[in-house]
Amino acid sequence: MLSRLSLIRPLVRRLHPYVPGEQPKIRGLVKLNTNENPYPPSPKVLAAIQAAVDGRLRLYPNPTAEGLRARLAKFHGCAPDHFIAGNGSDELLALATRAFVEPGQAVQFFTPSYSLYPVLADIQGARRNAIPLPADFALPSVSELRKNGAWDFQAPLTFITTPNAPSGRGYGTKELEALCRAQKGVVVLDEAYVDFARENAFSLALRFPHVLVARTFSKAYSLCFLRVGYMAGPPALIAALQKIRDSYNVNGLGQIAAAATLGDLPYYRRHFKRLIATRERLCAQLRALGFAVPPSQSNFIFVRPPGFPAGEWLRQLRRQRVLVRWFNQPETRNFLRVTIGTDGEADALLRAARSILAR
């Protein structure tokens, strides 16, 4: 009898899939584990979505998200052919892997960073080139990378998460530019959390022929449910990605919601300031409880808890009905990643932490 496993490619049989954060099935948990914006979309965005729930639902959406790309071009001050829209930025990271990397070549990234990158490399049959970050998660300089010798300046594809995830460490545009100048292959600057940072590197995607910037409407703009992202860069690279994307890859309601979001940015920027203020208050109060809290430029913090292992803190906090994220890898297992929620959610986390420490 034919084995069921024999029907599956050996490469796929060996894969370990990306593991997303827990989506709880019980009510009443304080959900600080998946970096969602705790505040809802703009009322104007909700109105635009509701107005679009009509006879258009039977029709296919614009196949290239033409209207959204035009709005992005106006926002960023360039032409629509500098943009591709995707089913979240994750789809675009996958497209970049397929477009620029042959099986056996290197997909390069720092570690710790976004845990999807090694999965994309494995799916492509590519070689992972994961370079450890220093203990403070700073971006190594070009001279440090040359001295180290493990960094591949010829790698066909390099992912850099900026600000870094899961650490939240922000990287300056000048240091990113130096690394982009030295790199020969395509560099993707993954700016999923850039709206909470002091700097962004979007200009590099318009200045260099091998640099792309990936962004999402999920983290900062409260559209996780609709899955819309975009990538910007040289038209030649964008055209290559357009060739291999799925047809109608961005749903129509998502296109309308993202375009409406760009029309009400003051609403979101008020919430960004609010979240940053909550982040700084939470950092200070956790430090007072004995947590080690490195500076963050994202909508989460990466904390080393006191007293006992981070994995046990994860379980104890869940018993207190607070969800956070723990990555059980050597370089991250001493830390918890905590999403910045509302002030009330931050207070719930602090109450739970004090209760655990008191016991």
TITOR-860596 format. One record per residue (C-alpha): x, y negated, z negated; residue in three letters; residue number from 1. Coordinates in nm, 3 decimals, always signed. Last residue first. Layout:
BEGIN
NODE       X       Y       Z lolo mifi
NODE       X       Y       Z  ALA  NUM
...
This chain:
BEGIN
NODE       X       Y       Z lolo mifi
NODE  +0.369  -3.473  -4.641  ARG  359
NODE  +0.422  -3.850  -4.644  ALA  358
NODE  +0.608  -3.828  -4.315  LEU  357
NODE  +0.312  -3.661  -4.146  ILE  356
NODE  +0.067  -3.919  -4.284  SER  355
NODE  +0.292  -4.207  -4.181  ARG  354
NODE  +0.315  -4.065  -3.827  ALA  353
NODE  -0.063  -4.019  -3.805  ALA  352
NODE  -0.126  -4.375  -3.919  ARG  351
NODE  +0.129  -4.505  -3.669  LEU  350
NODE  -0.032  -4.309  -3.384  LEU  349
NODE  -0.376  -4.440  -3.476  ALA  348
NODE  -0.236  -4.796  -3.488  ASP  347
NODE  -0.100  -4.756  -3.135  ALA  346
NODE  -0.442  -4.632  -3.024  GLU  345
NODE  -0.609  -4.937  -3.177  GLY  344
NODE  -0.358  -5.171  -3.013  ASP  343
NODE  -0.447  -5.010  -2.682  THR  342
NODE  -0.222  -4.749  -2.526  GLY  341
NODE  +0.152  -4.740  -2.469  ILE  340
NODE  +0.237  -4.383  -2.371  THR  339
NODE  +0.469  -4.194  -2.605  VAL  338
NODE  +0.753  -3.974  -2.481  ARG  337
NODE  +0.894  -3.762  -2.761  LEU  336
NODE  +1.265  -3.699  -2.802  PHE  335
NODE  +1.507  -3.432  -2.930  ASN  334
NODE  +1.415  -3.196  -2.644  ARG  333
NODE  +1.526  -3.443  -2.376  THR  332
NODE  +1.883  -3.355  -2.269  GLU  331
NODE  +1.850  -2.983  -2.339  PRO  330
NODE  +1.504  -2.947  -2.182  GLN  329
NODE  +1.176  -2.897  -2.369  ASN  328
NODE  +1.004  -3.212  -2.251  PHE  327
NODE  +0.759  -3.342  -2.514  TRP  326
NODE  +0.459  -3.563  -2.438  ARG  325
NODE  +0.218  -3.729  -2.684  VAL  324
NODE  -0.137  -3.638  -2.790  LEU  323
NODE  -0.281  -3.769  -3.118  VAL  322
NODE  -0.557  -3.570  -3.288  ARG  321
NODE  -0.375  -3.542  -3.626  GLN  320
NODE  -0.321  -3.174  -3.547  ARG  319
NODE  -0.179  -3.300  -3.219  ARG  318
NODE  +0.064  -3.515  -3.414  LEU  317
NODE  +0.187  -3.212  -3.608  GLN  316
NODE  +0.237  -3.008  -3.290  ARG  315
NODE  +0.437  -3.279  -3.112  LEU  314
NODE  +0.631  -3.352  -3.432  TRP  313
NODE  +0.728  -2.984  -3.437  GLU  312
NODE  +0.867  -3.013  -3.085  GLY  311
NODE  +1.052  -3.330  -3.187  ALA  310
NODE  +1.246  -3.144  -3.454  PRO  309
NODE  +1.234  -3.248  -3.822  PHE  308
NODE  +1.301  -3.550  -4.041  GLY  307
NODE  +1.302  -3.842  -3.802  PRO  306
NODE  +1.158  -3.881  -3.453  PRO  305
NODE  +1.367  -3.963  -3.145  ARG  304
NODE  +1.151  -4.192  -2.932  VAL  303
NODE  +1.103  -4.246  -2.559  PHE  302
NODE  +0.861  -4.534  -2.507  ILE  301
NODE  +0.583  -4.575  -2.254  PHE  300
NODE  +0.438  -4.847  -2.032  ASN  299
NODE  +0.781  -4.925  -1.891  SER  298
NODE  +1.072  -5.155  -1.969  GLN  297
NODE  +1.181  -4.968  -2.282  SER  296
NODE  +1.445  -5.033  -2.547  PRO  295
NODE  +1.563  -4.720  -2.734  PRO  294
NODE  +1.350  -4.612  -3.032  VAL  293
NODE  +1.512  -4.407  -3.307  ALA  292
NODE  +1.231  -4.332  -3.551  PHE  291
NODE  +1.289  -4.405  -3.919  GLY  290
NODE  +0.950  -4.549  -4.016  LEU  289
NODE  +1.073  -4.907  -3.963  ALA  288
NODE  +1.182  -4.803  -3.615  ARG  287
NODE  +0.825  -4.690  -3.549  LEU  286
NODE  +0.697  -5.034  -3.653  GLN  285
NODE  +0.938  -5.221  -3.427  ALA  284
NODE  +0.869  -5.002  -3.125  CYS  283
NODE  +0.493  -5.028  -3.177  LEU  282
NODE  +0.509  -5.408  -3.185  ARG  281
NODE  +0.720  -5.418  -2.869  GLU  280
NODE  +0.489  -5.182  -2.684  ARG  279
NODE  +0.175  -5.366  -2.794  THR  278
NODE  +0.320  -5.691  -2.660  ALA  277
NODE  +0.415  -5.516  -2.333  ILE  276
NODE  +0.062  -5.377  -2.308  LEU  275
NODE  -0.096  -5.720  -2.349  ARG  274
NODE  +0.137  -5.878  -2.097  LYS  273
NODE  +0.050  -5.605  -1.847  PHE  272
NODE  -0.319  -5.657  -1.929  HIS  271
NODE  -0.302  -6.023  -1.828  ARG  270
NODE  -0.116  -5.919  -1.515  ARG  269
NODE  -0.401  -5.687  -1.423  TYR  268
NODE  -0.668  -5.958  -1.420  TYR  267
NODE  -0.433  -6.202  -1.242  PRO  266
NODE  -0.388  -5.941  -0.964  LEU  265
NODE  -0.746  -5.959  -0.837  ASP  264
NODE  -0.722  -5.932  -0.457  GLY  263
NODE  -0.445  -5.671  -0.466  LEU  262
NODE  -0.684  -5.453  -0.667  THR  261
NODE  -0.947  -5.492  -0.395  ALA  260
NODE  -0.706  -5.339  -0.143  ALA  259
NODE  -0.636  -5.049  -0.381  ALA  258
NODE  -1.007  -4.987  -0.441  ALA  257
NODE  -1.097  -4.994  -0.070  ILE  256
NODE  -0.817  -4.753  +0.021  GLN  255
NODE  -0.909  -4.522  -0.267  GLY  254
NODE  -1.273  -4.521  -0.163  LEU  253
NODE  -1.167  -4.422  +0.188  GLY  252
NODE  -0.949  -4.129  +0.090  ASN  251
NODE  -0.577  -4.146  +0.165  VAL  250
NODE  -0.432  -3.855  +0.366  ASN  249
NODE  -0.663  -3.895  +0.665  TYR  248
NODE  -0.432  -3.664  +0.863  SER  247
NODE  -0.153  -3.518  +0.652  ASP  246
NODE  +0.180  -3.697  +0.671  ARG  245
NODE  +0.448  -3.570  +0.911  ILE  244
NODE  +0.470  -3.838  +1.178  LYS  243
NODE  +0.393  -4.123  +0.937  GLN  242
NODE  +0.707  -4.036  +0.739  LEU  241
NODE  +0.923  -4.079  +1.049  ALA  240
NODE  +0.749  -4.410  +1.126  ALA  239
NODE  +0.832  -4.533  +0.773  ILE  238
NODE  +1.198  -4.451  +0.831  LEU  237
NODE  +1.208  -4.648  +1.157  ALA  236
NODE  +0.998  -4.931  +1.008  PRO  235
NODE  +1.258  -4.994  +0.734  PRO  234
NODE  +1.109  -4.975  +0.387  GLY  233
NODE  +0.794  -4.952  +0.180  ALA  232
NODE  +0.618  -4.656  +0.023  MET  231
NODE  +0.263  -4.655  -0.103  TYR  230
NODE  +0.043  -4.495  -0.363  GLY  229
NODE  -0.324  -4.413  -0.407  VAL  228
NODE  -0.468  -4.129  -0.617  ARG  227
NODE  -0.837  -4.212  -0.684  LEU  226
NODE  -0.852  -4.094  -1.046  PHE  225
NODE  -0.518  -4.253  -1.134  CYS  224
NODE  -0.656  -4.594  -1.033  LEU  223
NODE  -0.583  -4.795  -1.349  SER  222
NODE  -0.354  -5.053  -1.188  TYR  221
NODE  -0.034  -5.011  -1.390  ALA  220
NODE  +0.014  -4.634  -1.374  LYS  219
NODE  -0.202  -4.525  -1.083  SER  218
NODE  -0.169  -4.784  -0.805  PHE  217
NODE  +0.169  -4.640  -0.712  THR  216
NODE  +0.504  -4.756  -0.582  ARG  215
NODE  +0.786  -4.606  -0.377  ALA  214
NODE  +1.074  -4.818  -0.245  VAL  213
NODE  +1.277  -4.702  +0.055  LEU  212
NODE  +1.642  -4.772  +0.135  VAL  211
NODE  +1.835  -4.655  +0.445  HIS  210
NODE  +1.827  -4.957  +0.678  PRO  209
NODE  +1.894  -5.203  +0.392  PHE  208
NODE  +1.745  -5.551  +0.349  ARG  207
NODE  +1.369  -5.490  +0.337  LEU  206
NODE  +1.387  -5.192  +0.099  ALA  205
NODE  +1.640  -5.383  -0.112  LEU  204
NODE  +1.387  -5.664  -0.164  SER  203
NODE  +1.166  -5.427  -0.363  PHE  202
NODE  +1.424  -5.396  -0.641  ALA  201
NODE  +1.214  -5.506  -0.936  ASN  200
NODE  +1.312  -5.690  -1.251  GLU  199
NODE  +1.181  -5.752  -1.604  ARG  198
NODE  +0.983  -5.428  -1.620  ALA  197
NODE  +0.616  -5.347  -1.693  PHE  196
NODE  +0.506  -5.376  -1.329  ASP  195
NODE  +0.800  -5.153  -1.231  VAL  194
NODE  +0.651  -4.833  -1.370  TYR  193
NODE  +0.617  -4.626  -1.051  ALA  192
NODE  +0.924  -4.791  -0.898  GLU  191
NODE  +1.086  -4.485  -0.738  ASP  190
NODE  +1.383  -4.625  -0.549  LEU  189
NODE  +1.426  -4.380  -0.262  VAL  188
NODE  +1.777  -4.376  -0.114  VAL  187
NODE  +1.832  -4.229  +0.233  VAL  186
NODE  +2.185  -4.114  +0.309  GLY  185
NODE  +2.515  -4.306  +0.311  LYS  184
NODE  +2.520  -4.436  -0.049  GLN  183
NODE  +2.772  -4.702  -0.147  ALA  182
NODE  +2.548  -4.996  -0.060  ARG  181
NODE  +2.254  -4.833  -0.244  CYS  180
NODE  +2.468  -4.795  -0.558  LEU  179
NODE  +2.571  -5.159  -0.553  ALA  178
NODE  +2.211  -5.265  -0.489  GLU  177
NODE  +2.089  -5.068  -0.789  LEU  176
NODE  +2.343  -5.244  -1.011  GLU  175
NODE  +2.237  -5.582  -0.874  LYS  174
NODE  +1.865  -5.508  -0.911  THR  173
NODE  +1.901  -5.430  -1.280  GLY  172
NODE  +1.788  -5.100  -1.428  TYR  171
NODE  +1.527  -5.062  -1.701  GLY  170
NODE  +1.537  -4.773  -1.949  ARG  169
NODE  +1.191  -4.619  -2.002  GLY  168
NODE  +1.354  -4.290  -2.108  SER  167
NODE  +1.116  -4.049  -1.930  PRO  166
NODE  +1.137  -4.193  -1.672  ALA  165
NODE  +1.379  -4.459  -1.561  ASN  164
NODE  +1.265  -4.803  -1.463  PRO  163
NODE  +1.362  -4.740  -1.189  THR  162
NODE  +1.359  -4.373  -1.094  THR  161
NODE  +1.640  -4.310  -0.845  ILE  160
NODE  +1.590  -4.041  -0.581  PHE  159
NODE  +1.873  -3.965  -0.337  THR  158
NODE  +1.826  -3.805  +0.004  LEU  157
NODE  +2.075  -3.706  +0.276  PRO  156
NODE  +2.359  -3.675  +0.023  ALA  155
NODE  +2.677  -3.836  +0.161  GLN  154
NODE  +2.765  -4.026  -0.159  PHE  153
NODE  +2.744  -3.696  -0.348  ASP  152
NODE  +2.785  -3.748  -0.723  TRP  151
NODE  +2.987  -3.470  -0.889  ALA  150
NODE  +3.321  -3.652  -0.869  GLY  149
NODE  +3.305  -3.821  -1.208  ASN  148
NODE  +3.550  -4.089  -1.095  LYS  147
NODE  +3.337  -4.175  -0.795  ARG  146
NODE  +3.027  -4.193  -1.016  LEU  145
NODE  +3.205  -4.418  -1.265  GLU  144
NODE  +3.323  -4.646  -0.984  SER  143
NODE  +2.967  -4.667  -0.846  VAL  142
NODE  +2.838  -4.766  -1.187  SER  141
NODE  +2.637  -4.527  -1.401  PRO  140
NODE  +2.273  -4.626  -1.471  LEU  139
NODE  +2.218  -4.637  -1.847  ALA  138
NODE  +2.032  -4.347  -2.016  PHE  137
NODE  +2.189  -4.434  -2.356  ASP  136
NODE  +2.338  -4.083  -2.387  ALA  135
NODE  +2.487  -4.100  -2.038  PRO  134
NODE  +2.285  -3.980  -1.738  LEU  133
NODE  +2.340  -3.628  -1.612  PRO  132
NODE  +2.371  -3.579  -1.233  ILE  131
NODE  +2.127  -3.338  -1.069  ALA  130
NODE  +2.233  -3.229  -0.720  ASN  129
NODE  +1.959  -2.983  -0.629  ARG  128
NODE  +2.017  -2.787  -0.310  ARG  127
NODE  +1.733  -2.774  -0.061  ALA  126
NODE  +1.489  -2.493  +0.012  GLY  125
NODE  +1.228  -2.760  +0.078  GLN  124
NODE  +1.005  -2.635  -0.204  ILE  123
NODE  +1.310  -2.622  -0.432  ASP  122
NODE  +1.401  -2.984  -0.365  ALA  121
NODE  +1.043  -3.096  -0.427  LEU  120
NODE  +1.043  -2.906  -0.759  VAL  119
NODE  +1.374  -3.066  -0.857  PRO  118
NODE  +1.223  -3.412  -0.797  TYR  117
NODE  +0.893  -3.352  -0.981  LEU  116
NODE  +1.061  -3.375  -1.324  SER  115
NODE  +1.102  -3.750  -1.295  TYR  114
NODE  +1.430  -3.840  -1.462  SER  113
NODE  +1.666  -3.682  -1.712  PRO  112
NODE  +1.873  -3.633  -1.513  THR  111
NODE  +1.984  -3.836  -1.216  PHE  110
NODE  +1.881  -3.748  -0.865  PHE  109
NODE  +2.013  -3.590  -0.547  GLN  108
NODE  +1.839  -3.369  -0.291  VAL  107
NODE  +2.125  -3.189  -0.122  ALA  106
NODE  +2.126  -2.987  +0.200  GLN  105
NODE  +2.045  -2.616  +0.212  GLY  104
NODE  +1.715  -2.662  +0.391  PRO  103
NODE  +1.732  -2.987  +0.591  GLU  102
NODE  +1.650  -3.311  +0.411  VAL  101
NODE  +1.519  -3.638  +0.560  PHE  100
NODE  +1.157  -3.584  +0.665  ALA   99
NODE  +1.053  -3.304  +0.430  ARG   98
NODE  +1.202  -3.466  +0.120  THR   97
NODE  +1.061  -3.803  +0.219  ALA   96
NODE  +0.717  -3.647  +0.266  LEU   95
NODE  +0.733  -3.501  -0.086  ALA   94
NODE  +0.816  -3.841  -0.234  LEU   93
NODE  +0.527  -3.983  -0.030  LEU   92
NODE  +0.282  -3.728  -0.167  GLU   91
NODE  +0.393  -3.811  -0.521  ASP   90
NODE  +0.331  -4.184  -0.457  SER   89
NODE  -0.040  -4.116  -0.484  GLY   88
NODE  -0.224  -3.972  -0.186  ASN   87
NODE  -0.016  -4.194  +0.038  GLY   86
NODE  +0.007  -4.527  +0.213  ALA   85
NODE  +0.291  -4.608  +0.453  ILE   84
NODE  +0.442  -4.954  +0.476  PHE   83
NODE  +0.705  -5.155  +0.671  HIS   82
NODE  +0.484  -5.134  +0.980  ASP   81
NODE  +0.242  -5.371  +0.805  PRO   80
NODE  +0.487  -5.664  +0.839  ALA   79
NODE  +0.656  -5.859  +0.558  CYS   78
NODE  +0.569  -6.098  +0.275  GLY   77
NODE  +0.508  -5.851  -0.008  HIS   76
NODE  +0.143  -5.944  -0.072  PHE   75
NODE  +0.064  -6.007  +0.295  LYS   74
NODE  +0.219  -5.676  +0.397  ALA   73
NODE  +0.034  -5.495  +0.117  LEU   72
NODE  -0.297  -5.641  +0.239  ARG   71
NODE  -0.221  -5.529  +0.596  ALA   70
NODE  -0.127  -5.183  +0.466  ARG   69
NODE  -0.459  -5.163  +0.283  LEU   68
NODE  -0.653  -5.251  +0.598  GLY   67
NODE  -0.462  -5.002  +0.813  GLU   66
NODE  -0.495  -4.708  +0.577  ALA   65
NODE  -0.335  -4.496  +0.852  THR   64
NODE  -0.630  -4.265  +0.920  PRO   63
NODE  -0.904  -4.520  +0.846  ASN   62
NODE  -1.152  -4.315  +0.649  PRO   61
NODE  -1.357  -4.033  +0.803  TYR   60
NODE  -1.730  -4.085  +0.800  LEU   59
NODE  -2.006  -3.923  +0.590  ARG   58
NODE  -1.921  -4.142  +0.289  LEU   57
NODE  -1.973  -4.450  +0.503  ARG   56
NODE  -2.349  -4.419  +0.450  GLY   55
NODE  -2.315  -4.571  +0.104  ASP   54
NODE  -2.078  -4.564  -0.191  VAL   53
NODE  -1.874  -4.860  -0.063  ALA   52
NODE  -2.057  -5.113  -0.282  ALA   51
NODE  -1.967  -4.909  -0.590  GLN   50
NODE  -1.598  -4.914  -0.500  ILE   49
NODE  -1.598  -5.290  -0.438  ALA   48
NODE  -1.786  -5.352  -0.765  ALA   47
NODE  -1.533  -5.143  -0.959  LEU   46
NODE  -1.250  -5.343  -0.802  VAL   45
NODE  -1.417  -5.674  -0.888  LYS   44
NODE  -1.472  -5.553  -1.245  PRO   43
NODE  -1.094  -5.502  -1.263  SER   42
NODE  -0.989  -5.147  -1.337  PRO   41
NODE  -1.021  -5.019  -1.693  PRO   40
NODE  -0.766  -5.067  -1.974  TYR   39
NODE  -0.576  -4.775  -2.127  PRO   38
NODE  -0.331  -4.766  -1.835  ASN   37
NODE  -0.230  -4.402  -1.793  GLU   36
NODE  +0.117  -4.294  -1.902  ASN   35
NODE  +0.031  -3.921  -1.932  THR   34
NODE  +0.082  -3.833  -2.301  ASN   33
NODE  -0.079  -4.100  -2.521  LEU   32
NODE  -0.432  -3.960  -2.534  LYS   31
NODE  -0.588  -4.027  -2.873  VAL   30
NODE  -0.813  -3.722  -2.899  LEU   29
NODE  -1.186  -3.770  -2.962  GLY   28
NODE  -1.331  -3.526  -2.716  ARG   27
NODE  -1.203  -3.181  -2.630  ILE   26
NODE  -1.087  -3.063  -2.287  LYS   25
NODE  -0.755  -3.244  -2.302  PRO   24
NODE  -0.558  -3.310  -1.981  GLN   23
NODE  -0.210  -3.199  -2.084  GLU   22
NODE  +0.075  -3.362  -1.897  GLY   21
NODE  +0.164  -3.228  -1.555  PRO   20
NODE  +0.382  -2.919  -1.497  VAL   19
NODE  +0.559  -2.916  -1.159  TYR   18
NODE  +0.575  -2.564  -1.024  PRO   17
NODE  +0.852  -2.310  -1.088  HIS   16
NODE  +0.933  -2.159  -0.751  LEU   15
NODE  +1.084  -1.812  -0.709  ARG   14
NODE  +0.780  -1.660  -0.536  ARG   13
NODE  +0.768  -1.962  -0.307  VAL   12
NODE  +1.123  -1.905  -0.183  LEU   11
NODE  +1.053  -1.533  -0.140  PRO   10
NODE  +0.763  -1.616  +0.094  ARG    9
NODE  +0.437  -1.459  -0.024  ILE    8
NODE  +0.276  -1.157  +0.142  LEU    7
NODE  +0.528  -0.926  -0.027  SER    6
NODE  +0.382  -1.033  -0.361  LEU    5
NODE  +0.053  -0.864  -0.275  ARG    4
NODE  +0.237  -0.539  -0.218  SER    3
NODE  +0.121  -0.348  +0.088  LEU    2
NODE  +0.000  +0.000  +0.000  MET    1
